[in-house]
Amino acid sequence: MREKGNDLRGSSQSYDIVIIGGGPAGLAAAVSARESGIESILILERDKELGGILNQCIHNGFGLHTFQEELTGPEYADRFIQKVNDLKIEYRLNTMVMDISPDRRVTAMNRTDGMFVIRAGAVILAMGCRERARGALNIPGYRPAGIFSAGTAQRLVNREGYMPGREVVILGSGDIGLIMARRMTLEGAKVKAVAELMPYSGGLKRNIVQCLDDYGIPLKLSHTVVDIRGKERVEGVTLAQVDENGRPVPGTEEYYPCDTLLLSVGLIPENELSRGMGVGINPVTSGPVVNESLETNIPGVFACGNVLHVHDLVDYVSKEAAAAGRNAAAYVQSLSGESSFVRGTDSGITLEAESGVRYTVPSVIRPAYMEDSLTVRFRVGGVYRNCYVSVYFDGERVIHRMRPVMAPGEMEEIVLKKEQLLQYPSLKTVRFTVEEV
């Protein structure tokens, strides 16, 4: 794959849009911005190839919404990489972004160009997310070999051809953990159990069925690891049931001999760069606070994908990133009078998450600047059955939608219509709540 672009050494260059990250979000945003009329686009990617995490996700299930067919992760990424190449969008690989200033000066470095600065008309943050490490879990025991995050194990098996172990316990039932339970089984390992601290799984229902149930792997809800045995290498782990406060219940301990412990205990949006430039962060999502245009509190800085909030389907990432690309293009065009894009000086309508709804993306909307409809995505904080998602415009309930089942592992969405919002000129808040029957 050929990298495109001029030599950046010794001078500061300018691009209309600079995209931080060449994974699924960055690729979709770049394609969308190019199709919206922006010629000068640069993608900065720290890895040796475009595609991001999709390159190690060799299982199928991707692309059903975007391409109406079932693809593997690398196949899905390749569709967008081909578009980037066909549209002659520039990118730099093996390039680490060190800093972004509030006036959108991007400082980056690589072996070819050394340290360089790029002036950006607009910046799209698409850095993805990282796995939560063992250090955040406070598990007692030594630090032996054989403890891996599920994503690291996935890369080792699928890309490096290395088997982490043969007898496995997995802590956490996020989607990567569920998928790795199946993957390790298919590679000949014995997965003893998947333990989950919460009373519900953190992954998609289809992954529970296809990755655990189909292979007879037990899912132990309301359980956690309370001890790890072994000094040089993991010899076994002890699981225990936890109470409603997450504390281990004495007398419920079970010992599982194993040589490997995989951790699938949550994903954290990569927002060190965002915080460094002064982007406002939502404490629930750990991602930027954005308006209807996916613009942060810093004008001309947009966010999309898992850096904004953790998604369960890459198809949703692509759709969201395409919107970010269109809006960033409109912002750049507004600087030269080619677009009527209005920057975030108007505080707009606040979206509030209450009574079971953990957060919403976006957090603020300005109906006058919306497209005809806006998809608001959110997650709930527990498992709800036969309940309603209700949306209130100030005190008036305007949406009351039945949901047979809602769970934290499945992202929910509600579509708001611009025409409907404009009928409430004095509207201050839109509240999203879960109402049980």
VOGULUM-89454 format. One line per field, with one value per residue (C-alpha): residue in three letters; y, z, x. Coordinates in nm, 2 decimals, m for minus. Each point is the difference from the previous one (the first is absolute). Last residue first. Example, Ala and Ser with C-alpha at 12.3 -4.5 7.8 and 13.67 -1.06 7.14 Angstrom:
# residues 2
resn	c(SER ALA)
yy	c(m0.11 m0.34)
zz	c(0.71 0.07)
xx	c(1.37 m0.14)
//
This chain:
# residues 437
resn	c(VAL GLU GLU VAL THR PHE ARG VAL THR LYS LEU SER PRO TYR GLN LEU LEU GLN GLU LYS LYS LEU VAL ILE GLU GLU MET GLU GLY PRO ALA MET VAL PRO ARG MET ARG HIS ILE VAL ARG GLU GLY ASP PHE TYR VAL SER VAL TYR CYS ASN ARG TYR VAL GLY GLY VAL ARG PHE ARG VAL THR LEU SER ASP GLU MET TYR ALA PRO ARG ILE VAL SER PRO VAL THR TYR ARG VAL GLY SER GLU ALA GLU LEU THR ILE GLY SER ASP THR GLY ARG VAL PHE SER SER GLU GLY SER LEU SER GLN VAL TYR ALA ALA ALA ASN ARG GLY ALA ALA ALA ALA GLU LYS SER VAL TYR ASP VAL LEU ASP HIS VAL HIS LEU VAL ASN GLY CYS ALA PHE VAL GLY PRO ILE ASN THR GLU LEU SER GLU ASN VAL VAL PRO GLY SER THR VAL PRO ASN ILE GLY VAL GLY MET GLY ARG SER LEU GLU ASN GLU PRO ILE LEU GLY VAL SER LEU LEU LEU THR ASP CYS PRO TYR TYR GLU GLU THR GLY PRO VAL PRO ARG GLY ASN GLU ASP VAL GLN ALA LEU THR VAL GLY GLU VAL ARG GLU LYS GLY ARG ILE ASP VAL VAL THR HIS SER LEU LYS LEU PRO ILE GLY TYR ASP ASP LEU CYS GLN VAL ILE ASN ARG LYS LEU GLY GLY SER TYR PRO MET LEU GLU ALA VAL ALA LYS VAL LYS ALA GLY GLU LEU THR MET ARG ARG ALA MET ILE LEU GLY ILE ASP GLY SER GLY LEU ILE VAL VAL GLU ARG GLY PRO MET TYR GLY GLU ARG ASN VAL LEU ARG GLN ALA THR GLY ALA SER PHE ILE GLY ALA PRO ARG TYR GLY PRO ILE ASN LEU ALA GLY ARG ALA ARG GLU ARG CYS GLY MET ALA LEU ILE VAL ALA GLY ALA ARG ILE VAL PHE MET GLY ASP THR ARG ASN MET ALA THR VAL ARG ARG ASP PRO SER ILE ASP MET VAL MET THR ASN LEU ARG TYR GLU ILE LYS LEU ASP ASN VAL LYS GLN ILE PHE ARG ASP ALA TYR GLU PRO GLY THR LEU GLU GLU GLN PHE THR HIS LEU GLY PHE GLY ASN HIS ILE CYS GLN ASN LEU ILE GLY GLY LEU GLU LYS ASP ARG GLU LEU ILE LEU ILE SER GLU ILE GLY SER GLU ARG ALA SER VAL ALA ALA ALA LEU GLY ALA PRO GLY GLY GLY ILE ILE VAL ILE ASP TYR SER GLN SER SER GLY ARG LEU ASP ASN GLY LYS GLU ARG MET)
yy	c(m0.09 0.13 0.35 0.05 0.37 0.24 0.37 0.28 0.33 0.37 0.03 0.35 m0.04 m0.33 m0.07 0.01 m0.33 m0.18 0.12 m0.10 m0.36 m0.19 m0.36 m0.22 m0.25 m0.28 m0.16 m0.36 m0.12 0.21 m0.20 0.08 m0.26 0.02 0.38 0.21 0.36 0.31 0.31 0.35 0.01 0.37 0.14 0.15 m0.20 m0.35 m0.32 m0.33 m0.34 m0.26 m0.33 m0.36 m0.11 0.21 m0.11 0.27 0.34 0.08 0.11 0.29 0.11 0.30 m0.02 0.34 0.07 0.27 0.11 0.21 0.37 0.15 m0.28 0.09 m0.31 m0.07 m0.32 m0.20 m0.28 m0.09 m0.13 m0.26 m0.05 m0.18 0.28 0.30 0.11 0.37 0.16 0.37 0.22 0.26 0.17 0.22 0.08 m0.34 0.09 0.06 m0.17 0.23 m0.13 0.13 0.32 m0.08 m0.11 m0.16 m0.25 m0.12 m0.04 m0.18 m0.24 m0.07 m0.06 m0.25 m0.18 m0.02 m0.14 m0.27 m0.08 m0.07 m0.23 m0.18 m0.04 m0.14 m0.26 m0.08 m0.14 0.00 0.36 0.16 0.37 0.30 m0.16 m0.31 0.16 0.38 0.33 0.35 0.30 0.30 0.21 m0.13 m0.11 m0.32 m0.03 m0.32 0.22 m0.05 0.11 m0.18 m0.07 m0.20 m0.35 m0.15 m0.13 0.08 0.29 0.17 0.19 0.36 0.05 0.20 m0.08 m0.25 m0.16 m0.09 m0.13 m0.22 m0.12 m0.36 m0.13 m0.26 m0.36 m0.25 m0.30 m0.27 m0.15 m0.33 m0.24 m0.28 m0.31 m0.14 m0.19 0.14 0.05 0.09 0.24 0.03 m0.03 0.37 0.23 0.22 0.37 0.15 0.20 m0.23 m0.30 m0.17 m0.37 m0.12 m0.12 m0.13 m0.01 m0.27 m0.07 0.33 0.01 0.10 0.07 m0.21 0.04 0.29 0.09 0.17 m0.02 0.12 m0.13 0.16 m0.19 m0.33 m0.07 m0.37 m0.10 m0.27 0.09 0.12 0.18 0.19 0.16 m0.02 0.05 0.26 0.17 0.03 0.16 0.28 0.04 0.14 m0.30 0.05 m0.04 0.19 m0.14 m0.23 m0.33 m0.20 m0.36 m0.30 0.09 m0.30 0.09 m0.17 0.30 m0.01 0.02 0.30 0.18 m0.08 0.15 0.27 0.12 0.01 0.20 0.24 0.05 0.09 m0.29 0.07 m0.24 m0.28 m0.33 m0.20 m0.34 m0.01 0.32 0.32 m0.18 0.20 0.04 0.37 0.13 m0.20 m0.16 0.27 0.28 m0.17 m0.06 0.37 0.09 m0.24 0.16 m0.25 m0.17 m0.31 0.11 0.06 0.32 m0.13 0.00 0.23 0.15 0.38 0.04 0.32 m0.15 m0.29 0.24 0.16 m0.04 0.28 0.22 0.16 0.29 0.16 0.37 0.21 0.33 0.30 0.26 m0.18 0.14 m0.28 m0.01 m0.24 m0.21 m0.25 m0.03 m0.36 m0.15 0.14 0.30 0.21 0.35 0.10 0.37 0.03 0.34 m0.19 m0.17 m0.37 m0.20 m0.30 m0.17 m0.32 m0.09 m0.36 0.07 0.33 0.05 0.19 m0.05 m0.10 m0.07 m0.35 m0.05 0.10 m0.20 m0.31 0.05 0.02 m0.34 m0.14 0.08 m0.22 m0.28 0.02 m0.02 m0.29 0.06 m0.08 0.19 0.29 0.24 0.24 m0.18 m0.35 0.12 m0.21 m0.34 m0.21 m0.09 0.13 0.29 0.07 0.25 0.15 0.16 0.27 m0.02 0.19 m0.15 0.04 0.14 0.36 0.13 0.36 0.06 0.31 0.18 0.28 m0.06 0.07 m0.03 m0.19 m0.33 0.08 0.06 m0.32 m0.21 0.16 m0.06 m0.36 m0.06 0.17 m0.19 m0.34 0.04 0.26 0.23 0.38 0.15 0.33 0.21 0.31 m0.08 0.23 m0.06 0.11 m0.04 m0.18 m0.35 m0.05 m0.18 0.00 m0.24 m0.36 m0.32 m0.31 m0.33)
zz	c(3.26 0.04 m0.12 m0.12 m0.05 m0.26 0.08 m0.26 0.17 m0.09 m0.25 m0.06 m0.38 0.04 m0.35 m0.12 0.18 m0.20 m0.34 0.10 0.07 0.28 m0.05 0.30 0.05 0.23 0.03 0.12 0.28 0.26 m0.04 m0.14 m0.06 m0.14 m0.07 m0.04 m0.12 0.16 m0.19 0.06 0.38 0.10 0.29 m0.18 m0.33 0.16 m0.16 0.13 m0.05 0.11 0.19 m0.07 0.15 0.13 0.07 0.15 m0.05 m0.35 m0.30 m0.23 m0.36 m0.14 m0.37 m0.15 m0.28 m0.26 0.05 0.30 0.00 0.10 0.26 0.21 0.19 0.32 0.16 m0.33 0.09 0.30 0.35 0.26 m0.07 0.29 0.16 m0.16 m0.29 m0.09 m0.35 0.03 m0.27 m0.16 0.15 m0.31 m0.07 m0.15 m0.35 m0.27 m0.33 m0.28 m0.26 m0.27 0.19 0.03 0.36 m0.06 m0.24 0.29 0.23 m0.27 m0.06 0.38 m0.01 m0.28 0.16 0.33 m0.16 m0.18 0.34 0.15 m0.28 0.01 0.38 m0.03 m0.25 0.24 0.24 0.38 0.04 0.27 0.02 m0.16 m0.04 m0.11 m0.32 m0.06 0.12 m0.15 0.05 m0.21 0.30 0.33 0.21 m0.21 m0.33 m0.07 m0.21 0.24 0.29 0.16 0.35 m0.06 0.13 0.35 m0.06 0.35 0.09 m0.34 m0.10 m0.10 m0.25 0.14 m0.23 0.24 0.08 m0.36 m0.04 0.30 m0.13 m0.10 0.09 0.27 m0.05 0.26 0.20 m0.25 0.18 m0.11 0.26 m0.12 0.15 0.16 0.31 0.10 0.37 0.12 0.29 0.11 0.38 0.06 m0.25 m0.19 0.00 m0.31 0.19 m0.10 0.12 m0.17 m0.08 0.01 m0.25 0.09 m0.27 m0.10 m0.08 m0.16 m0.08 0.20 0.33 m0.01 0.14 m0.08 0.26 0.02 m0.36 m0.05 0.00 m0.04 m0.32 m0.07 m0.37 m0.07 m0.33 m0.17 m0.35 m0.16 0.33 0.03 m0.34 m0.20 0.27 0.21 m0.32 m0.12 0.32 m0.04 0.28 0.35 0.15 0.29 0.38 m0.01 0.10 m0.30 0.00 m0.33 0.08 m0.07 m0.35 m0.13 m0.28 m0.34 m0.23 m0.04 0.38 0.01 m0.27 0.17 0.34 m0.20 m0.14 0.34 0.14 m0.29 0.04 0.37 0.24 0.26 0.15 m0.23 0.12 m0.23 m0.02 m0.31 0.00 m0.19 m0.34 m0.24 m0.37 0.00 m0.17 0.12 0.32 0.13 m0.11 0.17 0.32 0.01 m0.04 0.27 0.24 0.11 0.31 m0.06 0.16 0.38 0.18 0.35 0.18 0.08 m0.28 0.04 m0.33 m0.15 m0.01 m0.22 m0.29 m0.16 m0.38 m0.24 m0.21 m0.34 m0.11 m0.23 0.08 m0.31 m0.03 m0.21 m0.19 0.10 0.04 0.00 0.21 m0.04 0.21 m0.20 m0.36 m0.07 0.34 0.11 0.20 0.06 0.11 m0.11 0.00 0.04 0.18 0.32 m0.04 m0.09 0.15 m0.05 m0.30 m0.08 m0.36 m0.11 m0.30 m0.17 m0.21 m0.31 m0.16 m0.36 m0.04 m0.12 0.28 0.27 m0.16 m0.01 0.37 0.06 m0.15 0.15 0.35 m0.05 m0.15 0.29 0.26 m0.17 m0.22 m0.01 m0.27 m0.01 m0.05 0.29 0.21 m0.03 m0.01 0.27 0.12 m0.08 0.21 m0.10 0.24 0.00 m0.29 0.14 0.29 m0.23 m0.37 m0.14 0.02 0.20 0.31 0.12 m0.26 m0.12 m0.28 m0.21 m0.20 m0.26 m0.27 0.20 m0.21 0.21 m0.16 0.15 0.35 m0.02 m0.10 0.27 0.27 m0.11 0.02 0.34 0.15 m0.13 0.11 m0.14 0.30 0.04 m0.30 m0.13 m0.21 m0.22 0.00 0.07 0.01 0.24 m0.12 0.04 m0.07 m0.13 m0.33 m0.21 0.02 m0.07 0.18 m0.23 0.10)
xx	c(m4.52 0.36 0.10 0.36 0.08 0.14 m0.06 0.01 0.07 m0.03 m0.29 m0.11 m0.06 m0.19 m0.13 0.36 0.06 m0.27 0.14 0.35 m0.11 0.17 0.09 0.05 0.28 0.11 0.34 m0.01 0.24 m0.18 m0.33 m0.34 m0.28 m0.35 0.03 m0.31 0.04 m0.15 0.11 m0.15 m0.03 m0.05 0.19 0.30 m0.02 m0.03 0.13 m0.12 0.16 m0.25 0.02 m0.08 0.33 0.29 0.36 0.21 0.17 m0.14 0.20 m0.04 m0.01 m0.19 m0.06 m0.08 m0.25 m0.05 0.37 0.06 0.11 m0.33 m0.06 0.30 0.08 0.20 0.12 0.04 0.03 m0.21 0.09 m0.09 m0.37 m0.16 m0.19 0.16 0.22 m0.04 0.04 0.06 m0.15 0.23 0.31 0.04 0.36 0.07 0.09 m0.26 0.04 m0.14 0.25 0.22 0.09 0.37 m0.01 m0.34 0.15 0.23 m0.31 m0.20 0.28 0.02 m0.37 0.01 0.29 m0.17 m0.31 0.21 0.16 m0.35 m0.09 0.33 m0.01 m0.35 0.11 0.29 m0.26 0.02 0.11 0.22 m0.05 0.17 0.35 m0.20 m0.12 m0.03 0.14 0.01 0.23 m0.08 m0.12 0.12 m0.30 m0.02 m0.17 m0.20 m0.23 m0.29 0.23 0.29 0.13 0.32 0.05 0.04 m0.36 m0.13 0.23 m0.07 0.32 0.03 0.29 0.28 0.29 0.16 m0.33 m0.05 0.35 m0.05 m0.33 0.04 m0.35 0.01 m0.12 m0.12 0.09 0.09 0.30 0.14 0.15 0.23 0.15 m0.31 m0.12 m0.33 m0.08 m0.35 m0.07 m0.36 0.07 0.04 m0.19 0.24 m0.10 m0.16 m0.26 m0.29 0.20 0.29 0.05 0.35 0.26 0.34 0.27 0.25 0.37 0.09 0.37 0.31 m0.18 m0.32 m0.35 m0.23 m0.26 m0.34 m0.10 m0.36 m0.36 m0.34 m0.06 0.18 m0.02 0.08 0.15 m0.20 0.12 m0.32 m0.09 0.32 0.10 m0.31 m0.26 0.19 0.12 m0.36 m0.10 0.26 0.25 0.01 m0.18 m0.24 0.02 0.33 0.33 0.02 0.19 0.05 0.08 0.24 0.11 0.19 0.24 m0.01 0.02 m0.38 m0.03 0.23 m0.21 m0.33 0.11 0.18 m0.34 m0.15 0.29 0.00 m0.38 0.03 m0.06 0.26 0.26 0.10 0.14 0.22 0.18 0.22 0.20 0.09 0.02 0.22 m0.07 0.08 m0.31 m0.30 0.13 0.23 m0.24 m0.30 0.21 0.08 m0.37 m0.10 0.25 0.26 0.11 0.21 0.32 m0.02 m0.07 m0.07 m0.34 m0.29 m0.21 m0.03 m0.18 0.16 0.34 m0.13 m0.03 m0.30 0.01 0.07 m0.23 m0.02 0.22 m0.26 0.03 m0.09 0.19 m0.10 0.19 0.32 0.35 0.25 0.31 0.30 0.23 0.21 m0.11 0.10 0.01 m0.33 m0.12 m0.31 m0.10 m0.35 m0.09 m0.37 m0.03 m0.07 0.34 0.03 0.29 0.22 m0.16 0.20 0.06 0.07 m0.23 m0.06 m0.31 m0.11 m0.34 0.03 m0.38 0.08 0.25 m0.25 m0.27 0.22 0.08 m0.37 m0.08 0.32 m0.12 m0.31 0.21 0.25 m0.29 m0.17 m0.30 m0.37 m0.20 m0.23 0.30 m0.05 m0.26 0.12 0.36 0.17 m0.12 0.31 0.30 0.34 0.00 0.38 m0.01 m0.32 0.20 0.13 m0.05 0.30 0.35 0.32 m0.18 0.01 m0.24 m0.03 m0.26 0.04 m0.27 0.03 m0.26 m0.32 m0.32 m0.24 0.12 0.34 m0.15 m0.19 0.30 0.21 m0.27 m0.04 0.38 0.04 m0.29 0.11 0.36 0.24 0.03 0.02 m0.16 0.13 m0.23 0.07 0.37 0.29 0.37 0.27 0.35 0.33 m0.12 m0.35 0.09 m0.31 m0.29 m0.09 0.08 0.02 m0.15)
//
